[in-house]
Amino acid sequence: MSKLDDIQYVLSSDFFAPDKNKFLERQSSFIMEVPIKNDGLPYLSYKYDKNLKGYKGGLFPFLAQNKGVQRISDYVIFAEKGSQLYILVVELKKGKENTIKQLDAAKHFVEYIVKTTIRVKQNSISPQIRCISISDNKRIRKGTMEKPVQYQDNYAEFKGKVFRLKTFLT
């Protein structure tokens, strides 16, 4: 059984991304769409930046609705390259807002998912967790060649046109 199967066993399919092949951010006056190219690598895409019907408080109804308490990033990608599990926490933004708080909140959330998977499936998982910010106003608009991913403390900023999964799994 793959590590992705174990993750899928723990997580609700209600949160599968509506379209696995792209990141999509919709707001009243703004739409950002970033295609994902997986290059044959297996992955799961979850979208957690949404409210659940019937639950006061959205995704985390058991947490207070105080400022910053219920933060979460837009997407979480679970991918396997060889025997290594990677978890990519992705936040999309329209402008220049800082994404660190939402990425950090989601990082803690995925650490809980990993610990739950280890507990339930009684296996060993040591994922590489990466936090990625995508700001629409910093993305490359023309055919400029993309630069290699530069991580600083497992955080990176994506500025390209197409999100190539394999470039984030190193």
C-alpha positions in Angstrom: 0.0 0.0 0.0 1.4 3.4 -1.0 1.8 6.3 1.4 -0.8 8.2 -0.7 -3.3 5.3 -0.1 -2.7 5.7 3.7 -3.2 9.5 3.5 -6.4 9.0 1.5 -7.6 6.5 4.1 -7.4 9.3 6.8 -8.7 12.3 4.8 -12.3 12.9 3.7 -12.8 12.9 0.0 -15.2 15.9 0.5 -12.0 18.0 0.3 -10.6 16.7 -2.9 -9.7 19.7 -5.1 -12.5 20.3 -7.7 -10.0 20.0 -10.5 -6.8 18.0 -9.6 -4.9 19.5 -12.5 -5.0 23.2 -11.4 -5.0 25.6 -8.5 -8.0 27.9 -8.7 -8.7 31.0 -6.6 -12.1 32.8 -7.1 -13.0 36.0 -5.5 -15.7 38.5 -6.4 -13.5 40.6 -8.7 -10.6 38.2 -9.3 -9.8 34.7 -10.7 -6.4 33.1 -10.6 -5.8 29.8 -12.3 -2.5 27.9 -12.2 -2.2 24.7 -14.2 -0.4 21.7 -12.5 1.8 19.4 -14.6 2.6 16.2 -12.7 5.0 14.6 -15.1 3.7 11.2 -14.3 4.2 11.5 -10.5 1.3 10.2 -8.3 -0.4 12.9 -6.2 -3.5 13.9 -4.3 -4.8 17.5 -4.3 -7.0 18.8 -1.5 -8.7 22.2 -1.2 -9.3 23.3 2.4 -10.1 27.0 2.0 -13.8 26.5 2.0 -16.8 26.5 4.3 -18.8 23.4 5.1 -22.6 23.6 5.0 -24.3 23.1 8.3 -21.1 23.8 10.3 -20.8 27.2 12.1 -17.1 28.1 11.8 -16.4 26.5 8.5 -13.6 23.9 8.3 -12.8 24.1 12.0 -16.2 24.3 13.8 -14.5 23.2 17.1 -12.3 26.3 17.1 -13.3 29.8 18.2 -14.0 32.3 15.5 -11.4 34.7 16.7 -9.0 36.5 14.3 -6.3 34.1 13.0 -7.6 31.0 14.8 -9.2 29.3 11.8 -6.6 30.1 9.2 -5.7 27.5 6.5 -4.0 27.6 3.1 -5.9 27.1 -0.1 -4.4 23.7 -1.2 -2.5 20.8 0.2 -0.7 18.4 -2.3 0.5 15.0 -1.2 2.9 13.5 -3.7 5.2 10.5 -3.9 8.6 10.5 -5.7 10.1 7.1 -5.2 9.6 6.1 -1.6 9.6 9.7 -0.4 6.3 11.4 0.5 6.2 15.2 -0.1 3.5 17.5 1.2 3.2 20.8 -0.5 1.1 23.5 1.3 0.0 26.1 -1.2 -1.4 29.6 -0.7 -2.7 31.7 -3.6 -3.0 35.5 -3.2 -4.1 38.3 -5.5 -1.8 41.0 -4.2 1.2 41.5 -2.1 -0.3 40.1 1.2 2.0 37.9 3.3 1.1 34.2 3.2 3.3 33.0 6.0 0.6 32.8 8.7 -1.7 30.7 6.5 1.1 28.5 5.4 2.2 27.9 8.9 -1.3 27.1 10.1 -1.6 24.6 7.3 1.8 23.1 8.0 0.6 22.3 11.6 -2.6 20.9 10.2 -0.6 18.5 7.8 1.7 17.5 10.7 -1.5 16.4 12.5 -2.6 14.5 9.4 0.8 12.7 9.2 0.7 11.8 13.0 -2.9 10.5 12.6 -1.9 8.4 9.6 1.0 6.9 11.5 -1.2 6.2 14.5 -4.1 4.6 12.4 -2.1 2.8 9.8 0.8 1.9 12.1 3.4 2.8 9.6 6.4 5.0 9.3 6.1 8.3 7.4 8.7 11.0 7.3 7.4 13.5 4.7 9.2 16.5 3.4 6.8 19.4 4.0 7.2 22.5 1.7 5.3 25.7 1.9 4.6 27.5 -1.4 3.2 31.0 -2.0 1.7 32.0 -5.3 1.1 35.7 -5.7 -0.7 36.7 -8.9 1.1 40.0 -9.2 4.5 38.3 -9.1 3.8 35.6 -11.7 5.6 35.5 -15.0 3.3 36.5 -17.8 5.4 35.8 -20.9 7.5 32.9 -22.1 10.4 33.7 -19.7 12.3 30.6 -18.6 11.4 29.5 -15.1 14.2 29.5 -12.5 14.8 26.5 -10.2 12.9 26.5 -6.9 14.7 28.3 -4.1 13.7 27.2 -0.6 14.4 29.2 2.5 13.5 27.2 5.6 11.2 25.0 3.4 9.3 28.1 2.1 9.3 29.1 -1.6 7.6 31.5 -3.9 6.3 30.3 -7.2 6.3 32.8 -10.0 5.9 30.7 -13.1 3.0 30.0 -15.4 2.7 26.2 -15.0 3.2 24.5 -11.6 5.5 21.5 -12.4 5.2 19.2 -9.5 8.6 17.4 -10.0 10.4 20.7 -9.5 9.1 21.0 -5.9 10.0 17.4 -5.0 13.7 17.7 -4.5 
